[in-house]
Amino acid sequence: MDVNAAVAAAAAIAGVCTGVIAMLAFRWSERDQKRPTRTSLHTDAVLPPGVDTVLSVLRSSAVVLDEADSVVKASSAAYALGLVRGGKLAVEPMLQMARDTRRDGEIRQVELDLPRRGTGRGDALAVSARVAPLGSRLVLLLVEDLTEARRIEAVRRDFVANVSHELKTPVGALSLLSEAVMDAADDPEAVERFAGRMQNEATRLTNLVQELIDLSRVQNDDPLEDAEPVRVDELVAEAIDRCRHQAGTKQITMAATVGSAAAPSADSGTGSRTAVSDLHVWGNRGQLAAALGNLVENAVNYSPARTRVGIAARRVTAPGGDHIEVAVTDQGIGISDKDKERIFERFYRVDPARSRATGGTGLGLAIVKHVAASHGGEVTVWSSEGQGSTFTLRLPEAGATRDRGAGQGLSANGAHQGARPDDTTAYEPIPAAPEVLP
């Protein structure tokens, strides 16, 4: 009896111990399952349903932080901006905003200037950061890059300021001159003199308004909507005709060659010219003529008297397709290295006094740059102070035009079909080709 009681007691004790051990093991396992691991903090499981999908389509850089300020989720743009490093938010002001929002639940927003990573440049990255609570434990940080928007806004402000100044100058001059004319009503010579100056200011104002319209048009319009094959020799001839009067006043010789030209003979001193009408570019004829005309006009305006301005066009073979290069060379004052970086900016002038004397607005080269870019090309400059400058307009060639030939209304000799038989050239012959600076 005592033996049976002892065995029962031992079995009961063993059962109790087993139950206690099993319960402890169950509780321990349950606590381990609830404890967040190092990897679980960086998985999508802790995010509310649908948040991951929403964050993936946002244009802003997104970062989700937990209670320990660890990054739970971050978009690729956030890494690209340098916001996240080593699983932590690397920008202290944003991290402090996240902590404050986690504490009181208020939405906060601030604009910051951050240093760029790895560029070695002194300019900053302008961003707008907005922090909001995401559930009870997480905080969402959205960062918008404002750098480009700020740059555009600065350009707009400068443009408005420059336009206001440029318009105010001739308008103010016209007002003063009109008063002078009224005061000199009894002096015919003075009236004539003031009237001439009023006409100059009116012309300057008209040119400025027209170039503003042209610049707006080339910036906003798609030139390829009205594109057509344009003969380069006709563009060159039109640019020369546009500047012929100014060049004649300063006794400047304008010389052009389109296509390849043979070197001058030592005996005759003259150069031979090849067929010139096989060079074509594809684009808006009006815009291309304005761009080349601006380059030639600048060359004439900035050249001393009794010098030469040359226009040379040629085909350049490139891996991506042939290009047409039109180089305008002058023997003028040249451009310093400092000015070469800015000459294509709107309203920038190398020599403001000379620009006022010639009626320049500072928009001509900006128009050239926009026309070249919109036609898939570029404009470059070589210059040396005291030696002159060479501006090169590089545009893709309308290669299909040469292949289609007759389909575009061109005969075998390059003349337009339907032209008069005695039309042998598209423009007045121009003297020998100029020397093009390197």
Phi, psi and omega in degrees: 000316179292326180293316181296321180294322180293319180295319180295318180296318179297319179295321179295317179297318179297321179295319179297315180298318179297318179297318180297316180296318179296319180294318178298318179297319179296315179297319179296317179295319180296321179292324177295323180292324181281338182289128179289131178272172181296325181278332183293335179293341186248015179256168181282355186293331183278348180282143174302152182301134176087345182294318181301319180294319180296315181296329183289340182256357179287143175282334179286157172284130186240138176222131176248128182245148176260192184296332182268013182064020175274150181279116177274320181211138177214137178283163179297327179296327178295321176292321181296325178281352181081022180283329184243129177217127178061033179076010180233155174284122190270354182257111187299316179300323178291322179296320178294321176300318180297319179295318179295320179293322178295328183284315186245354176077009181274145177278134182233151179214142181206151174254134185228155171250115183253144176291143177285144180268126169074009181266337182072007180260155183275348183288153185256164177259116181271125181225157172243123183248135179229127183242135180216149176292145179234094186077203183267343187241336189255160177230135180254130178243123176246129184235127180249130179280117182256007187300310182293321179297320178293321179296316179296320179295321177295320177297319180296316179297316179297320181296314180297318180297317180293318179298317180299317180294315183294324178286324182294326184297304180291327179294317177297320178296319179297321179296315180294319181293324178296321176296321179296322178296318179296320180289334182256031183301332181269003181242095183302322181295317179295319178300317180296320180294314180294324179296322177297319178291325176296322179295320178297316180293323178295320177296318178299317179295319178297316179297319180297313180298319180296319180289328173296319177295317180297317180296317178298321182293315182289336178281327187260332184272155172265109185294339184279353176293323179248036186285152177204160174289127184243129179286130183292323181296328178288323176297318180296315181297320180294320179295321179292317178299324181296327185252009186297321182293313179299319180294320179295322178299323181264007181056042178265130178274126175252127182229143184223148171219133180237124187092189181278140179232141180286152178292151180300141178284141180294333183275312188269334182073015179239158179249150177267155182236139179267177176299134190250351189269012180266003177262122181225147169237157183253122179170195180276116186299317182298316180292319179295319178295321179294320181295310180293323177298322177296320179295316181292320180297319176298319180299319180291316183295326184260014178257142175292165178296152177059042173241191184233141172241127182243144175235120182233131179238141180206163176265134180240125180277130180224155181303323182275004182128155182292148177236158174251127177249128175243112183254131178247116186244136176231171178243043186271208188283343182081173183229133179288161179299324180295319182284332182298333180287344188236358189295340180268004175284150179292133177071006178277134181233135176291316180230093183302322181296317179292324179297318178295323181291326182266355180083016180290147182254346184084009180253348187300311182288331174297320177296317179301315181299315182292321178296315180299315182295318182290341177261012178077023181237203181203165175231133181234165182222137166242136180202151175219131183300129180085352182246343180113187184218155173228116175260128182243120176263118184246120184228148175297139179281145174279076186299324181295336180294318179295322183289323182282333173048261185296331180297337178260011176085025179249135177273179184297327181271008175090355180276152177295134174294139182097355179283163179293145182301330183274002177277100183261339179225154180276346181206168182297132180304142183243145184303179190311157184295146181278165171278121182267124181295157182295000000 
